[in-house]
Amino acid sequence: MLKQQLSLKLSQKLSPQQIQLMKLIQLPTAAFEQRVSQELEENPALDSGKEKDEFEDTTNEEFDNDSEVIETEFDVDEYLSDDEIPEYRLKSSNYSKDDEDKNVPYASGTSFTEHLQKQLNTYDLNEQEEKIATFLVGSIDDAGYLRREITDIVDDLAFTQNIFVEEKEIYNLLKIVQSLDPAGVGARNLQECLIIQLKRKQQKPSIQLAIDLLENNFDMFIKKHYKKLMLRYGIAEEELKKAIEEIENLNPKPGASYSGNTKNVEHITPDFTIKIKDGELSLSLNSRNAPSMHVSRDYSNMLKAYKESKKQTKEQKRAVLFIKQKLDAAKWFIDAVKQRQQTLYFTMHAIMTYQKEYFMTGDERKLKPMILKDIADEIDMDISTVSRVANSKYVDTPYGTFLIKEFFSESMKNDKGEDVSTREIKKILQNIVQNEDKSKPLADAKLAKILKDKGYPIARRTIAKYREQLDIPVARLRKEI
């Protein structure tokens, strides 16, 4: 039986503007620049740059904790009043006037595949062999490996190239591909890659032993069972050491060493800069995060002309609605950019103040335990907002450029009952491992004992967790001879 019922329910929903603002806050500098360019392109009512020089001195605004809350409801008439300054620009002391190259750098030259293909062209192959060899070269990844199974390649040649061939012929042509430079290219796994490189070298006892190790005892070698290997081959430690040195000098990723590939060079643009001036910390926001924008005067004049028109046609009403929507969107975007800048600055300033000892000295042991809630409470913002800033932004410091989230860490009590950062403990653990005797690396239980003696009572399983987070292998795999 159907029945109607009334119920009251409280719910909290984010407006589309708030959602868009959260997305803007999350963007790093480079992505934010693209977003601004996209908005300028899509909204003709939004212009970049300063509108008039006469506004230059009156548009400076400074970050302040008592700054006015930005409205999300727009009154276009109020916004476009003659006394309104349709522009927002941060005070110069709050952002860095840097001149970074805004283009992502590219490496020059021919691609890795073209490099291999040029070498392949020097071989005397018939038409079908040339097509198969070219297909193999095209299947090699950026590291220089052929990751696909030969059976899959046979099927692909049949379906895509209409070439029907036996696996044996593929293997023969693969040998040709594996003879190309750099040595090791075309290998199907690390073992084969290293063996190919060794066979290209001048043969001597250490090389021959290294080849035998990889061909017949690869599993034992990668697990570093050195004593078993010495017993199996009946050799002294020095002989095994020479063979291992030959292997360690090889390139496990031959394709990555080729400088002619045209992949994007990784380019990090810091969102903030921290400097030490006269014994005090100085924070600046990257100038790319503070673009000058204003509402198009042409659009405001058009709206004014339509409103003053005595004759109101349907077309004019549609035009007025369109212009008003674009002007509202431009107003919102300018205000959202302003609020983004304030949020970024306040958040980073709170982090800088909280970790002042570290930023003054660069000593990681001075990092205090700090979680997102600590900063959120300090600036009276939501934890999710602080997270968006910390997870995607970089800060340039006198000690290097870091992802902001790296400054956050949980706390742990030492033997004196004091709260210390887990980051500090990890740094100490890393130093212990770096200075250990590599012929007798320290097990996790031993590492736990050393840290306990230093005043950090930590369980062995916690040591194992920190070691994995630091990409430090287990003791057996750290062993050297």
C-alpha positions as CSV (number, residue, x, y, z in Angstrom):
1,M,0.0,0.0,0.0
2,L,1.4,3.4,-1.0
3,K,1.3,6.3,1.4
4,Q,2.8,9.8,1.6
5,Q,5.0,10.9,4.4
6,L,6.7,14.2,5.3
7,S,10.2,14.1,6.9
8,L,12.7,16.8,7.9
9,K,16.4,16.1,7.3
10,L,19.5,18.2,7.7
11,S,22.2,17.7,5.2
12,Q,25.4,19.6,4.2
13,K,26.2,19.8,0.5
14,L,29.0,21.6,-1.3
15,S,28.0,24.1,-4.0
16,P,29.5,23.7,-7.4
17,Q,31.7,26.8,-6.7
18,Q,33.1,25.2,-3.5
19,I,33.8,22.0,-5.4
20,Q,35.6,23.9,-8.1
21,L,37.6,25.8,-5.4
22,M,38.7,22.6,-3.8
23,K,39.9,21.4,-7.2
24,L,41.9,24.7,-7.7
25,I,43.5,24.4,-4.3
26,Q,44.7,20.8,-5.2
27,L,46.4,21.9,-8.4
28,P,50.2,22.3,-8.4
29,T,51.6,25.4,-10.0
30,A,52.1,24.0,-13.5
31,A,48.6,22.5,-13.7
32,F,47.1,25.7,-12.2
33,E,48.7,27.7,-15.0
34,Q,47.0,25.5,-17.5
35,R,43.7,25.8,-15.7
36,V,43.9,29.6,-15.8
37,S,44.8,29.6,-19.5
38,Q,41.8,27.3,-20.2
39,E,39.4,29.7,-18.3
40,L,40.8,32.7,-20.1
41,E,40.2,30.9,-23.4
42,E,36.7,29.7,-22.6
43,N,35.3,32.8,-20.9
44,P,35.5,35.9,-23.1
45,A,34.4,38.1,-20.1
46,L,37.7,37.3,-18.4
47,D,40.9,39.1,-19.4
48,S,44.5,38.6,-18.2
49,G,46.9,41.4,-17.1
50,K,46.2,44.8,-15.6
51,E,43.4,46.9,-17.0
52,K,44.8,50.3,-16.4
53,D,48.0,51.6,-14.8
54,E,46.0,54.0,-12.6
55,F,44.7,51.1,-10.6
56,E,48.2,49.8,-9.8
57,D,48.5,51.4,-6.4
58,T,44.9,50.8,-5.3
59,T,44.8,47.1,-6.1
60,N,47.5,45.8,-3.7
61,E,46.0,43.5,-1.1
62,E,47.9,41.8,1.7
63,F,47.2,38.4,3.3
64,D,45.7,38.9,6.7
65,N,43.9,36.6,9.0
66,D,41.1,39.1,9.3
67,S,40.7,39.2,5.5
68,E,37.1,39.4,4.3
69,V,35.4,36.1,3.5
70,I,34.8,35.7,-0.2
71,E,31.1,35.7,-1.3
72,T,29.8,32.9,-3.4
73,E,26.7,34.7,-4.5
74,F,27.4,37.3,-7.2
75,D,25.7,40.6,-7.7
76,V,26.8,41.5,-11.2
77,D,25.6,45.1,-10.9
78,E,27.6,45.7,-7.8
79,Y,30.6,44.0,-9.2
80,L,30.6,46.1,-12.3
81,S,30.0,49.4,-10.6
82,D,32.3,52.2,-11.7
83,D,34.0,52.4,-8.3
84,E,34.8,48.7,-8.4
85,I,38.4,47.7,-9.4
86,P,38.0,44.6,-11.5
87,E,41.3,43.1,-10.8
88,Y,43.1,41.1,-8.1
89,R,46.8,41.1,-7.5
90,L,48.8,40.0,-4.5
91,K,51.1,42.4,-2.8
92,S,54.6,41.9,-4.3
93,S,56.1,40.9,-0.9
94,N,53.9,37.8,-0.8
95,Y,54.9,36.1,-4.0
96,S,58.2,35.4,-5.7
97,K,59.0,37.4,-8.8
98,D,60.7,34.4,-10.4
99,D,61.4,34.1,-14.0
100,E,61.2,30.3,-14.4
101,D,61.0,28.8,-17.8
102,K,57.3,28.1,-18.2
103,N,57.9,25.4,-20.9
104,V,58.7,21.8,-19.9
105,P,62.1,21.1,-21.4
106,Y,62.5,18.4,-23.9
107,A,65.5,16.3,-24.8
108,S,66.6,16.6,-28.4
109,G,67.5,14.0,-31.1
110,T,66.0,10.9,-32.6
111,S,63.9,8.5,-30.6
112,F,65.3,5.2,-29.2
113,T,63.2,3.2,-31.7
114,E,64.6,5.3,-34.6
115,H,68.1,4.7,-33.3
116,L,67.6,0.9,-33.4
117,Q,65.9,1.0,-36.8
118,K,68.8,2.9,-38.3
119,Q,71.1,0.1,-37.2
120,L,68.7,-2.5,-38.4
121,N,68.8,-1.0,-41.9
122,T,72.5,-2.0,-42.3
123,Y,71.6,-5.7,-42.2
124,D,70.9,-7.7,-45.4
125,L,67.3,-8.9,-44.8
126,N,64.6,-9.9,-47.2
127,E,61.3,-8.0,-47.2
128,Q,59.5,-10.3,-44.7
129,E,62.5,-10.5,-42.4
130,E,62.8,-6.7,-42.4
131,K,59.1,-6.4,-41.4
132,I,59.4,-8.9,-38.6
133,A,62.6,-7.3,-37.3
134,T,61.0,-3.8,-37.5
135,F,58.0,-5.2,-35.5
136,L,60.3,-6.6,-32.9
137,V,62.1,-3.2,-32.6
138,G,58.8,-1.5,-32.2
139,S,57.8,-3.8,-29.4
140,I,60.9,-2.9,-27.3
141,D,60.0,-0.7,-24.3
142,D,61.9,2.4,-23.1
143,A,64.1,0.3,-20.8
144,G,65.3,-1.7,-23.7
145,Y,63.4,-4.9,-23.0
146,L,61.1,-7.0,-25.2
147,R,58.4,-7.8,-22.6
148,R,56.1,-9.8,-24.9
149,E,56.0,-13.5,-25.4
150,I,57.2,-14.8,-28.7
151,T,53.9,-16.7,-29.2
152,D,52.0,-13.4,-28.8
153,I,54.3,-11.7,-31.4
154,V,53.6,-14.6,-33.9
155,D,49.8,-14.0,-33.4
156,D,50.1,-10.3,-33.8
157,L,52.2,-10.6,-37.0
158,A,49.5,-12.9,-38.5
159,F,46.6,-10.6,-37.5
160,T,48.1,-7.2,-38.1
161,Q,50.7,-7.7,-40.8
162,N,49.3,-10.8,-42.5
163,I,52.7,-12.5,-42.0
164,F,52.6,-16.2,-41.0
165,V,55.8,-17.3,-39.5
166,E,57.2,-20.0,-37.2
167,E,58.6,-19.1,-33.7
168,K,62.0,-20.4,-34.8
169,E,62.3,-17.6,-37.4
170,I,61.3,-15.0,-34.7
171,Y,64.0,-16.3,-32.4
172,N,66.6,-16.0,-35.2
173,L,65.6,-12.4,-36.0
174,L,65.6,-11.6,-32.3
175,K,69.2,-12.5,-32.1
176,I,69.9,-9.8,-34.7
177,V,68.0,-7.3,-32.7
178,Q,69.9,-8.3,-29.6
179,S,73.1,-7.5,-31.5
180,L,72.2,-3.9,-31.8
181,D,73.5,-1.1,-29.6
182,P,73.3,-0.4,-26.7
183,A,74.3,-3.8,-25.5
184,G,71.5,-5.7,-23.8
185,V,68.7,-4.3,-25.9
186,G,66.0,-6.7,-26.9
187,A,66.5,-8.9,-23.9
188,R,63.3,-10.5,-22.5
189,N,64.4,-10.3,-18.8
190,L,67.2,-9.0,-16.6
191,Q,69.1,-12.3,-16.7
192,E,69.3,-12.4,-20.5
193,C,70.1,-8.6,-20.6
194,L,73.2,-9.0,-18.4
195,I,74.4,-12.2,-20.2
196,I,74.2,-10.4,-23.6
197,Q,76.3,-7.5,-22.2
198,L,78.9,-9.9,-20.7
199,K,79.3,-11.9,-24.0
200,R,80.1,-8.6,-25.8
201,K,83.1,-8.0,-23.4
202,Q,86.6,-9.3,-23.9
203,Q,86.6,-12.8,-22.4
204,K,88.7,-13.4,-19.3
205,P,88.3,-15.7,-16.3
206,S,86.2,-13.2,-14.3
207,I,83.9,-12.6,-17.3
208,Q,83.5,-16.3,-17.9
209,L,82.7,-17.0,-14.3
210,A,80.1,-14.1,-14.3
211,I,78.4,-15.6,-17.4
212,D,78.3,-19.0,-15.7
213,L,76.9,-17.5,-12.5
214,L,74.0,-15.8,-14.4
215,E,73.3,-18.8,-16.8
216,N,73.3,-21.6,-14.2
217,N,73.0,-20.1,-10.7
218,F,71.1,-16.8,-11.2
219,D,68.6,-17.4,-8.4
220,M,71.4,-18.2,-5.9
221,F,73.3,-15.1,-7.1
222,I,70.4,-12.6,-6.7
223,K,69.8,-14.0,-3.2
224,K,73.4,-13.4,-2.4
225,H,74.2,-16.9,-1.2
226,Y,77.9,-16.2,-1.7
227,K,79.3,-19.0,0.5
228,K,77.2,-21.6,-1.4
229,L,78.5,-20.2,-4.7
230,M,82.2,-20.4,-3.5
231,L,81.7,-24.0,-2.5
232,R,79.9,-25.0,-5.7
233,Y,82.6,-23.5,-7.9
234,G,85.5,-24.3,-5.6
235,I,86.8,-20.7,-5.7
236,A,88.2,-18.1,-3.3
237,E,86.3,-15.1,-2.1
238,E,88.5,-12.8,-4.2
239,E,87.6,-14.6,-7.5
240,L,83.9,-14.4,-6.7
241,K,84.2,-10.8,-5.9
242,K,85.8,-10.0,-9.3
243,A,83.0,-11.8,-11.1
244,I,80.4,-9.9,-9.1
245,E,82.1,-6.6,-9.9
246,E,81.9,-7.4,-13.6
247,I,78.1,-7.9,-13.2
248,E,77.7,-4.7,-11.1
249,N,79.3,-2.7,-13.9
250,L,76.6,-3.7,-16.4
251,N,73.5,-1.6,-17.3
252,P,70.3,-3.2,-16.2
253,K,68.2,-0.8,-18.3
254,P,70.1,-0.3,-21.6
255,G,67.3,1.7,-23.2
256,A,67.2,4.3,-20.4
257,S,70.9,5.2,-21.0
258,Y,70.2,6.3,-24.6
259,S,70.2,10.1,-24.4
260,G,68.5,10.5,-27.8
261,N,64.9,9.6,-26.7
262,T,62.4,12.5,-26.8
263,K,60.6,11.9,-23.5
264,N,59.7,14.9,-21.3
265,V,62.3,15.8,-18.8
266,E,60.9,15.8,-15.3
267,H,60.5,19.4,-14.3
268,I,59.3,20.3,-10.8
269,T,58.1,23.9,-10.3
270,P,58.2,24.9,-6.6
271,D,54.9,26.4,-5.4
272,F,56.6,28.2,-2.5
273,T,60.1,29.5,-1.6
274,I,61.5,29.7,1.9
275,K,64.6,31.8,2.5
276,I,66.5,32.9,5.6
277,K,66.9,36.7,5.7
278,D,68.6,38.4,8.6
279,G,68.1,35.3,10.8
280,E,64.4,35.1,10.1
281,L,62.4,32.8,7.8
282,S,60.8,34.4,4.7
283,L,58.0,32.8,2.7
284,S,57.0,33.7,-0.8
285,L,54.4,32.2,-3.1
286,N,55.4,31.4,-6.7
287,S,54.3,34.4,-8.9
288,R,52.6,32.0,-11.3
289,N,50.1,31.3,-8.6
290,A,49.2,35.0,-8.6
291,P,48.0,35.9,-12.1
292,S,46.6,39.3,-12.8
293,M,43.0,39.0,-14.1
294,H,40.1,41.4,-14.5
295,V,36.6,41.4,-16.0
296,S,36.5,42.5,-19.6
297,R,35.5,46.2,-19.8
298,D,34.0,45.4,-23.3
299,Y,31.6,42.9,-21.8
300,S,30.6,45.2,-18.9
301,N,29.9,48.0,-21.4
302,M,27.8,45.7,-23.5
303,L,25.7,44.7,-20.5
304,K,25.3,48.4,-19.6
305,A,24.2,49.2,-23.1
306,Y,21.6,46.5,-23.2
307,K,20.2,47.6,-19.9
308,E,19.9,51.2,-21.0
309,S,18.3,50.2,-24.3
310,K,14.6,51.2,-24.4
311,K,13.6,48.4,-26.7
312,Q,13.9,45.0,-25.1
313,T,13.7,42.2,-27.7
314,K,14.0,38.4,-27.0
315,E,17.4,38.4,-28.6
316,Q,18.5,41.2,-26.3
317,K,17.3,39.4,-23.2
318,R,19.2,36.3,-24.3
319,A,22.3,38.3,-24.9
320,V,21.9,40.0,-21.4
321,L,21.5,36.5,-19.8
322,F,24.6,35.2,-21.6
323,I,26.7,38.2,-20.7
324,K,25.6,38.1,-17.1
325,Q,26.5,34.4,-16.8
326,K,30.0,35.0,-18.3
327,L,30.5,38.0,-16.0
328,D,29.4,36.0,-12.9
329,A,31.7,33.2,-13.9
330,A,34.6,35.6,-14.4
331,K,33.9,37.2,-11.0
332,W,33.8,33.8,-9.3
333,F,37.0,32.7,-10.9
334,I,38.9,35.8,-9.8
335,D,37.6,35.4,-6.3
336,A,38.4,31.7,-6.3
337,V,42.0,32.3,-7.4
338,K,42.3,34.9,-4.6
339,Q,41.0,32.4,-2.0
340,R,43.3,29.7,-3.4
341,Q,46.3,32.0,-2.9
342,Q,45.2,32.9,0.6
343,T,44.7,29.2,1.5
344,L,48.1,28.2,0.1
345,Y,49.9,31.0,1.8
346,F,48.3,30.5,5.2
347,T,48.8,26.7,5.1
348,M,52.5,26.9,4.2
349,H,53.1,29.8,6.6
350,A,51.7,27.7,9.5
351,I,53.9,24.7,8.4
352,M,56.9,26.9,8.3
353,T,56.2,28.3,11.7
354,Y,55.5,24.9,13.2
355,Q,58.8,23.5,11.8
356,K,60.9,26.6,12.3
357,E,63.8,24.8,13.9
358,Y,64.1,22.5,10.9
359,F,63.9,25.3,8.3
360,M,66.5,27.3,10.2
361,T,69.0,24.5,10.4
362,G,68.2,21.8,7.8
363,D,68.7,19.1,10.4
364,E,66.0,16.5,9.9
365,R,66.3,15.5,13.5
366,K,64.8,18.9,14.3
367,L,61.5,18.0,12.5
368,K,58.7,18.0,15.1
369,P,55.9,15.4,14.9
370,M,53.2,17.1,12.9
371,I,49.9,15.8,11.5
372,L,47.3,17.4,9.2
373,K,45.1,18.2,12.2
374,D,47.8,20.3,13.8
375,I,47.9,22.7,10.8
376,A,44.2,22.6,10.3
377,D,43.6,23.7,13.8
378,E,46.2,26.4,13.5
379,I,44.6,28.1,10.4
380,D,41.0,27.1,11.3
381,M,40.5,25.1,8.1
382,D,39.3,21.6,7.3
383,I,41.8,18.8,7.4
384,S,40.9,17.9,3.8
385,T,42.0,21.4,2.7
386,V,45.4,21.1,4.3
387,S,45.7,17.6,2.7
388,R,45.1,19.0,-0.7
389,V,47.8,21.6,-0.2
390,A,50.3,19.1,1.3
391,N,49.9,16.3,-1.2
392,S,50.5,18.2,-4.4
393,K,52.7,21.2,-3.7
394,Y,56.5,21.6,-3.5
395,V,58.5,24.1,-1.5
396,D,62.0,25.3,-2.4
397,T,64.2,25.6,0.8
398,P,67.9,26.4,1.4
399,Y,68.3,22.6,1.7
400,G,66.5,21.4,-1.5
401,T,63.1,21.2,-3.0
402,F,60.6,19.0,-1.1
403,L,57.0,17.8,-1.4
404,I,55.2,19.4,1.5
405,K,53.7,16.2,2.8
406,E,57.2,15.0,3.6
407,F,57.2,17.3,6.6
408,F,54.3,15.5,8.2
409,S,55.0,12.6,10.5
410,E,53.5,10.7,13.4
411,S,55.0,11.0,16.8
412,M,56.6,8.3,19.0
413,K,57.9,8.6,22.6
414,N,61.5,8.1,23.4
415,D,62.9,6.6,26.6
416,K,62.5,10.1,28.2
417,G,58.8,10.2,27.5
418,E,59.3,13.0,24.9
419,D,57.5,13.0,21.6
420,V,59.8,12.6,18.6
421,S,59.0,12.5,14.9
422,T,59.1,9.2,13.1
423,R,61.0,11.0,10.4
424,E,63.8,11.6,12.9
425,I,63.8,7.9,13.7
426,K,63.9,6.9,10.0
427,K,66.9,9.2,9.4
428,I,68.8,7.6,12.3
429,L,67.9,4.2,11.0
430,Q,69.1,5.2,7.5
431,N,72.4,6.4,8.9
432,I,73.0,3.2,10.9
433,V,72.4,1.1,7.7
434,Q,74.7,3.3,5.6
435,N,77.6,2.9,8.1
436,E,77.2,-0.8,8.9
437,D,79.7,-3.5,7.9
438,K,78.4,-4.7,4.5
439,S,80.1,-8.0,4.9
440,K,77.9,-8.5,8.1
441,P,74.8,-6.4,7.6
442,L,72.6,-5.8,10.6
443,A,69.4,-7.8,11.0
444,D,66.2,-6.0,12.1
445,A,66.5,-7.3,15.6
446,K,70.0,-5.9,15.9
447,L,68.8,-2.6,14.4
448,A,66.0,-2.5,17.0
449,K,68.6,-3.0,19.8
450,I,70.9,-0.2,18.5
451,L,68.0,2.2,18.3
452,K,66.9,1.2,21.8
453,D,70.4,2.0,23.1
454,K,70.1,5.4,21.4
455,G,66.9,6.1,23.4
456,Y,64.3,4.9,20.8
457,P,62.5,1.8,22.1
458,I,61.1,0.4,18.8
459,A,59.8,-3.1,18.1
460,R,61.5,-5.3,15.4
461,R,58.4,-5.3,13.3
462,T,58.3,-1.5,13.3
463,I,61.9,-1.5,12.2
464,A,60.9,-3.7,9.3
465,K,58.1,-1.3,8.3
466,Y,60.4,1.7,8.4
467,R,63.1,-0.2,6.4
468,E,60.6,-1.0,3.7
469,Q,59.4,2.6,3.6
470,L,63.0,3.7,3.1
471,D,63.5,1.1,0.3
472,I,66.2,-0.6,2.4
473,P,66.4,-4.4,1.6
474,V,66.7,-7.1,4.3
475,A,70.1,-7.8,5.7
476,R,70.8,-10.8,3.5
477,L,70.3,-8.7,0.3
478,R,72.6,-5.9,1.7
479,K,75.5,-8.2,2.0
480,E,78.7,-7.5,0.1
481,I,82.0,-9.3,-0.2
